[in-house]
Amino acid sequence: MIVHPRSRKALPTRMPSHLLPSCFLASKASGTDPSQEASLANPNQRASHERKRQGAMTLEFAIVAPIFFLLVLGIIEIGRGVMVRHMLTNAARQGCRLGIIEGTSNAQINNAATAALAPTGISNDSVTVQVNDGSSDAANALPGDEITVVVSVPVQNISWVPNLQFLSGSLSGQYTMRRE
Protein backbone atom coordinates (compact mmCIF):
# COMPACT_ATOMS: atom_id res chain seq x y z
CA MET A 1 0.00 0.00 0.00
CA ILE A 2 1.32 3.44 -0.96
CA VAL A 3 0.49 6.40 1.33
CA HIS A 4 0.41 10.00 0.09
CA PRO A 5 2.91 12.01 2.18
CA ARG A 6 0.66 15.04 2.87
CA SER A 7 -2.87 13.69 3.09
CA ARG A 8 -1.83 10.32 4.57
CA LYS A 9 -4.50 8.63 2.46
CA ALA A 10 -3.91 5.29 0.82
CA LEU A 11 -3.27 5.50 -2.94
CA PRO A 12 -4.35 2.71 -5.31
CA THR A 13 -1.51 0.49 -6.46
CA ARG A 14 -3.13 -0.17 -9.85
CA MET A 15 -4.72 2.33 -12.17
CA PRO A 16 -8.51 1.91 -12.34
CA SER A 17 -9.83 0.61 -15.66
CA HIS A 18 -12.00 3.68 -16.30
CA LEU A 19 -8.77 5.79 -16.49
CA LEU A 20 -7.03 3.54 -19.05
CA PRO A 21 -7.13 4.45 -22.76
CA SER A 22 -9.34 2.29 -24.93
CA CYS A 23 -6.43 0.74 -26.83
CA PHE A 24 -5.21 -0.85 -23.60
CA LEU A 25 -8.64 -2.12 -22.75
CA ALA A 26 -8.95 -3.89 -26.11
CA SER A 27 -5.59 -5.57 -25.75
CA LYS A 28 -6.32 -6.57 -22.17
CA ALA A 29 -9.47 -8.31 -23.32
CA SER A 30 -7.62 -10.40 -25.90
CA GLY A 31 -4.65 -10.95 -23.58
CA THR A 32 -2.00 -9.73 -26.05
CA ASP A 33 0.04 -6.58 -26.46
CA PRO A 34 -1.05 -4.38 -29.42
CA SER A 35 2.52 -4.17 -30.75
CA GLN A 36 2.70 -7.97 -30.96
CA GLU A 37 -0.64 -8.46 -32.66
CA ALA A 38 0.71 -7.57 -36.12
CA SER A 39 3.68 -9.90 -35.86
CA LEU A 40 1.53 -12.75 -34.54
CA ALA A 41 -0.86 -12.38 -37.45
CA ASN A 42 1.91 -13.19 -39.98
CA PRO A 43 4.72 -15.42 -38.60
CA ASN A 44 6.48 -15.52 -42.00
CA GLN A 45 6.89 -11.76 -41.93
CA ARG A 46 8.52 -11.97 -38.49
CA ALA A 47 10.98 -14.68 -39.63
CA SER A 48 11.85 -12.63 -42.71
CA HIS A 49 12.56 -9.62 -40.52
CA GLU A 50 14.84 -11.70 -38.27
CA ARG A 51 16.79 -13.00 -41.30
CA LYS A 52 17.23 -9.45 -42.60
CA ARG A 53 18.45 -8.30 -39.20
CA GLN A 54 20.89 -11.21 -39.00
CA GLY A 55 22.26 -10.28 -42.43
CA ALA A 56 22.64 -6.68 -41.31
CA MET A 57 24.55 -7.79 -38.22
CA THR A 58 26.87 -9.90 -40.37
CA LEU A 59 27.55 -6.95 -42.67
CA GLU A 60 28.20 -4.63 -39.72
CA PHE A 61 30.64 -7.15 -38.25
CA ALA A 62 32.41 -7.52 -41.61
CA ILE A 63 32.94 -3.76 -41.75
CA VAL A 64 33.89 -3.13 -38.12
CA ALA A 65 35.93 -6.27 -37.30
CA PRO A 66 39.02 -5.55 -39.46
CA ILE A 67 39.25 -2.02 -38.10
CA PHE A 68 38.86 -3.26 -34.53
CA PHE A 69 41.44 -6.04 -34.91
CA LEU A 70 43.88 -3.65 -36.61
CA LEU A 71 43.50 -1.26 -33.68
CA VAL A 72 44.04 -4.03 -31.12
CA LEU A 73 47.11 -5.41 -32.93
CA GLY A 74 48.52 -1.88 -33.24
CA ILE A 75 48.15 -1.37 -29.49
CA ILE A 76 49.90 -4.70 -28.86
CA GLU A 77 52.74 -3.78 -31.24
CA ILE A 78 53.23 -0.37 -29.62
CA GLY A 79 53.26 -2.03 -26.20
CA ARG A 80 55.90 -4.46 -27.41
CA GLY A 81 58.00 -1.55 -28.72
CA VAL A 82 57.85 0.16 -25.34
CA MET A 83 58.80 -3.11 -23.63
CA VAL A 84 61.78 -3.67 -25.97
CA ARG A 85 62.97 -0.11 -25.45
CA HIS A 86 62.87 -0.69 -21.69
CA MET A 87 64.90 -3.91 -22.11
CA LEU A 88 67.46 -2.06 -24.26
CA THR A 89 67.81 0.63 -21.60
CA ASN A 90 68.24 -2.08 -18.98
CA ALA A 91 70.98 -3.74 -21.06
CA ALA A 92 72.70 -0.36 -21.47
CA ARG A 93 72.51 0.13 -17.70
CA GLN A 94 74.09 -3.29 -17.11
CA GLY A 95 76.95 -2.44 -19.49
CA CYS A 96 77.35 1.01 -17.98
CA ARG A 97 77.52 -0.37 -14.44
CA LEU A 98 80.38 -2.60 -15.53
CA GLY A 99 81.97 0.24 -17.50
CA ILE A 100 82.36 2.58 -14.52
CA ILE A 101 84.72 0.12 -12.82
CA GLU A 102 88.35 1.04 -13.46
CA GLY A 103 90.13 -1.02 -16.12
CA THR A 104 87.01 -2.25 -17.94
CA SER A 105 87.35 -2.27 -21.73
CA ASN A 106 84.77 -1.62 -24.45
CA ALA A 107 84.70 -5.34 -25.33
CA GLN A 108 83.73 -6.26 -21.77
CA ILE A 109 80.98 -3.62 -21.78
CA ASN A 110 79.69 -4.93 -25.14
CA ASN A 111 79.62 -8.49 -23.78
CA ALA A 112 77.74 -7.41 -20.62
CA ALA A 113 75.08 -5.54 -22.62
CA THR A 114 74.69 -8.41 -25.11
CA ALA A 115 74.47 -10.94 -22.27
CA ALA A 116 71.69 -8.87 -20.65
CA LEU A 117 69.66 -9.08 -23.88
CA ALA A 118 70.29 -12.79 -24.57
CA PRO A 119 67.50 -14.15 -22.29
CA THR A 120 64.94 -11.83 -23.92
CA GLY A 121 65.59 -13.21 -27.41
CA ILE A 122 66.72 -9.89 -28.89
CA SER A 123 69.58 -10.36 -31.32
CA ASN A 124 71.36 -8.30 -34.01
CA ASP A 125 71.87 -5.52 -31.49
CA SER A 126 74.66 -2.97 -31.71
CA VAL A 127 76.36 -1.63 -28.60
CA THR A 128 78.18 1.70 -28.69
CA VAL A 129 80.40 2.87 -25.81
CA GLN A 130 81.28 6.56 -25.52
CA VAL A 131 83.62 8.25 -23.08
CA ASN A 132 82.82 11.94 -22.53
CA ASP A 133 80.70 11.86 -25.70
CA GLY A 134 83.66 10.65 -27.75
CA SER A 135 84.57 7.23 -29.11
CA SER A 136 87.66 6.37 -27.06
CA ASP A 137 88.20 3.16 -25.11
CA ALA A 138 86.62 2.97 -21.66
CA ALA A 139 89.77 1.37 -20.26
CA ASN A 140 91.56 4.73 -20.72
CA ALA A 141 88.85 6.79 -18.98
CA LEU A 142 89.82 8.82 -15.92
CA PRO A 143 87.81 8.99 -12.69
CA GLY A 144 84.90 11.41 -13.15
CA ASP A 145 84.62 10.81 -16.91
CA GLU A 146 81.16 9.99 -18.27
CA ILE A 147 80.69 6.51 -19.68
CA THR A 148 77.68 6.30 -22.03
CA VAL A 149 76.42 2.99 -23.37
CA VAL A 150 73.92 2.98 -26.25
CA VAL A 151 72.24 -0.29 -27.26
CA SER A 152 70.16 -0.28 -30.44
CA VAL A 153 68.34 -2.88 -32.51
CA PRO A 154 66.53 -2.60 -35.88
CA VAL A 155 62.73 -2.51 -35.66
CA GLN A 156 62.37 -5.35 -38.20
CA ASN A 157 64.13 -7.72 -35.77
CA ILE A 158 61.76 -7.12 -32.87
CA SER A 159 58.37 -6.63 -34.49
CA TRP A 160 55.77 -9.39 -34.49
CA VAL A 161 54.19 -8.06 -37.67
CA PRO A 162 55.55 -9.82 -40.78
CA ASN A 163 56.65 -7.99 -43.97
CA LEU A 164 57.38 -4.58 -42.53
CA GLN A 165 58.46 -2.67 -45.63
CA PHE A 166 56.83 0.54 -44.39
CA LEU A 167 58.53 0.51 -40.98
CA SER A 168 62.23 1.34 -40.74
CA GLY A 169 64.64 2.63 -38.14
CA SER A 170 65.81 1.27 -34.84
CA LEU A 171 64.95 1.34 -31.18
CA SER A 172 67.65 2.24 -28.71
CA GLY A 173 68.31 2.49 -25.02
CA GLN A 174 70.97 4.70 -23.47
CA TYR A 175 72.51 4.97 -20.02
CA THR A 176 75.24 7.29 -18.68
CA MET A 177 77.29 7.05 -15.46
CA ARG A 178 80.48 8.60 -14.15
CA ARG A 179 83.67 6.53 -13.81
CA GLU A 180 84.62 5.89 -10.18
PyMOL commands that set and color helices and strands:
alter all, ss='L'
color gray80, all
select helices_A, chain A and resi 17-19+22-30+34-41+43-99+106-120+138-140+155-158
alter helices_A, ss='H'
color red, helices_A
select strands_A, chain A and resi 2-3+10-11+126-131+146-154+170-178
alter strands_A, ss='S'
color yellow, strands_A
deselect
rebuild
show_as cartoon
